């Protein structure tokens, strides 16, 4: 994974982690949460999305980025220690980037 991809994924994971506290309760009451296996199956069958990256957020929540390279759709999910996965964000235009690192001493 290139540095830029790592930065993108880290930014997405950080944003998702920050949103966990604000959105998990709201998402659960609005029906945006389900057992993880159901969510993963729905993302695969409904949108052709597969897991592209993952990381640990606050309170040991697993933050994952799913995307479809064919359609460009993407989804960020957060799974709590209880096994319930909530959709945090989704959109279009997912791209896997491979860019060279900037020279040391230069701003990114």
Secondary structure in CASP SS format (residue, H / E / C, confidence):
PFRMAT SS
TARGET T0000
AUTHOR 0000-0000-0000
METHOD secondary structure of the structure
MODEL  1
X C 1.00
X C 1.00
X H 1.00
X H 1.00
X H 1.00
X H 1.00
X H 1.00
X H 1.00
X H 1.00
X H 1.00
X H 1.00
X H 1.00
X H 1.00
X H 1.00
X H 1.00
X H 1.00
X H 1.00
X H 1.00
X H 1.00
X H 1.00
X H 1.00
X H 1.00
X H 1.00
X H 1.00
X H 1.00
X H 1.00
X H 1.00
X H 1.00
X H 1.00
X H 1.00
X C 1.00
X C 1.00
X E 1.00
X E 1.00
X E 1.00
X H 1.00
X H 1.00
X H 1.00
X H 1.00
X H 1.00
X H 1.00
X H 1.00
X H 1.00
X H 1.00
X H 1.00
X H 1.00
X H 1.00
X C 1.00
X C 1.00
X E 1.00
X E 1.00
X E 1.00
X E 1.00
X E 1.00
X E 1.00
X E 1.00
X C 1.00
X H 1.00
X H 1.00
X H 1.00
X C 1.00
X E 1.00
X E 1.00
X E 1.00
X E 1.00
X E 1.00
X E 1.00
X C 1.00
X C 1.00
X C 1.00
X C 1.00
X C 1.00
X C 1.00
X E 1.00
X E 1.00
X E 1.00
X E 1.00
X E 1.00
X E 1.00
X C 1.00
X C 1.00
X C 1.00
X C 1.00
X E 1.00
X E 1.00
X E 1.00
X E 1.00
X E 1.00
X E 1.00
X E 1.00
X E 1.00
X C 1.00
X C 1.00
X C 1.00
X C 1.00
X C 1.00
X C 1.00
X C 1.00
X C 1.00
X C 1.00
X C 1.00
X C 1.00
X C 1.00
X C 1.00
X C 1.00
X C 1.00
X C 1.00
X C 1.00
END
